[in-house]
């Protein structure tokens, strides 16, 4: 790899610095629940219950925390409607869709290889 490529991928003089802001974002978007929520929302907007059913195994607490983080980072848009009962829809922002476009090939690769990897 050339130095310009290393700098592009978070390297600074050949080092991945601990205080690099990319680490925080990387932690948010590559957490187990973060990836799964982004992938679920890449199919379209979902209500809370739909999202929880789609991302099997996520607790209410973790889903709420993950959505708050992804919303604060500008990946997810939350739209609350003043109806009875209240309705809240979640969807990807332009930034979230751009991220999903990059995550989907990774998820395809994982799905294609998971059985073989786990059988070792």
GITA-V576053 format. One record per residue. N is the residue number from 1. SS is DSSP state (hx for helix, st for strand, lp for the rest). Layout:
N SS
N SS
//
This chain:
1 lp
2 lp
3 hx
4 hx
5 hx
6 hx
7 hx
8 hx
9 lp
10 lp
11 st
12 st
13 lp
14 lp
15 st
16 st
17 lp
18 lp
19 lp
20 lp
21 hx
22 hx
23 hx
24 hx
25 hx
26 hx
27 hx
28 hx
29 hx
30 hx
31 lp
32 hx
33 hx
34 hx
35 hx
36 hx
37 hx
38 hx
39 hx
40 hx
41 hx
42 lp
43 lp
44 lp
45 lp
46 st
47 st
48 hx
49 hx
50 hx
51 hx
52 hx
53 hx
54 hx
55 lp
56 lp
57 lp
58 lp
59 lp
60 hx
61 hx
62 hx
63 hx
64 hx
65 hx
66 hx
67 hx
68 hx
69 hx
70 hx
71 hx
72 hx
73 lp
74 lp
75 lp
76 st
77 st
78 st
79 st
80 st
81 st
82 lp
83 lp
84 lp
85 lp
86 lp
87 st
88 st
89 st
90 st
91 st
92 st
93 lp
94 hx
95 hx
96 hx
97 hx
98 hx
99 hx
100 hx
101 hx
102 hx
103 hx
104 hx
105 hx
106 hx
107 hx
108 hx
109 hx
110 hx
111 hx
112 hx
113 hx
114 hx
115 hx
116 hx
117 hx
118 hx
119 lp
120 lp
//
